Amino acid sequence: MRYALGFRLPPENREWVRHDLTDAGWRGRILLRHLGLMAPVCAAFAALPAEGWARVAVALLVLVASTLTVVISADDLRRARLRQHGLEPPG
């Protein structure tokens, strides 16, 4: 959970981080972690007092906007996460 929230893992997990961020499918894993973090946030927005359509619209807006942001900036997020763990970004 700490890793999904953006915290640095202990040094003994460096190889796992390298594998997670450089192996095939790394974009999908970043997106899945993001969706896992956003699910409770969207549920909280959907629970706010308002008309049903407004609660759904706000929750979907938050989910779509944040997901598109992650998709667009996935390469930058990966580089930052690799540097955070003392690893050299590929390329």
N, C-alpha and C positions, 0 to 999 in steps of 0.2 A: 504494500500500500504506500509506503514511503516513496518508493521509486515512481509510482504512478502520480504522486503529488509533486514530483520534481525534486525531491531530496536526494542527496548523494548517498550511495550505498557504501558499506565498508570496503576497504581495499581488496579483501579476499573475493569480492564479487566482480572484480574488473573484467575478467574473461567472460562472465555471463553477460555483462553490459555490452562488451564488444560484440559478442554473438547476437544479442538482441537487436543491436542497432546497425549491424553490417550484413547479417545473413538475409537470404531471400525472405520477403514477406515483412520486412521491418516497417514499411508504411502501414500495413494492415494492423500490426501490433500497436503502433502509436495511435491509430484511429480507434481501435477497440478499447485501449486504456482511457482515451478521452471520453468515449461513450459511457464507459463504466463510471467515470467521475461525474459526468453531466446528468446521468439518470436521476440521482436524488435532487439535483438542482432544478431540473425540469419538473419533477414531482412537486417540489415546494412551490414553484410558480403556478402549477396547475391547481394547487390547494388554496390559493389566495381567493378571497371573497370577490366574486364577479360573476357575470353571466358565463354560462358554460362555454360558449363559443370563444369568449375573450380569454378564458383560462387556457383553453387548448391552443389558441392562436399565439399567446405569449410564450407558452412552453415550447411550441414548435419553432417560433422565431429564435428563441435562445438556442435551441438545439441546432437548427440549421446554420445560423450565423457562426456559432462557435465551431461547428464541424467544418464548415468551409474555411474558416481561419486556420484550423489545424491542417487541412489538406493542402492549402496554399503554402503554408510555412513549414511543412514537414522536413524539408532539407535543412532549414535553419535550426529547427528544434533538435534534429539529430546531431548536427555539429555542436551545438551548445551542450547537449547532454554528454557527448563524447569528451569534450574539453573539461566539463565538470568532473568527470571521472579520471582525468589525466590521460586520456587516450587521444591519439592523433586521428582526426577525421580523414576518411578516404578521399583521394583525389586532391 
